[in-house]
Amino acid sequence: MKNGKTITIADVMTKSVISVDASMTVNEAAKMMEDAKVGAIVVMENNTPIGIVTDMDFAIKVVAHAYPITSPVKQIMSTPLFSINSDESIRTASDLMHDRNILKLPVIDDDKIVGIITARDIVNLLATCVEEDMRDMYFHSVVKIYSEHVPYN
């Protein structure tokens, strides 16, 4: 197995991703997610990814704001769509997810969706990594947190 510094998104991502047209209804999208047992779908327009709908979007936008279930999924999607390339490092993905406060990140290579990486994928990776990798990731996180509070930046 690779060490923590050389593991890429491609090594960890889920390759099966559901994408839907932006005009699909909220109800249809929710049924697709339930059937596929996934927590996110990518929203497409003219074969281009434009947003993502997660289980949290349903909870917050549909329920809290009482959007009709016949609304187009485009109305509740999270946008702009943040994504990452499959050859990037896990550290890069976790930094992006932390900085943008997101839990699911589509993987896009050459304008094509090739997978998705989630916070759960990263946690599962951490559960199986060696002590040296854990120490490295820990110090990276500490430096990042404290650099935000150093008065000389």
Summary of the structure (lengths in Angstrom):
residues: 153
radius of gyration: 17.2
end to end distance: 37.3
largest distance: 51.8
contacts: 443
relative contact order: 0.19
helix: 44%
strand: 24%
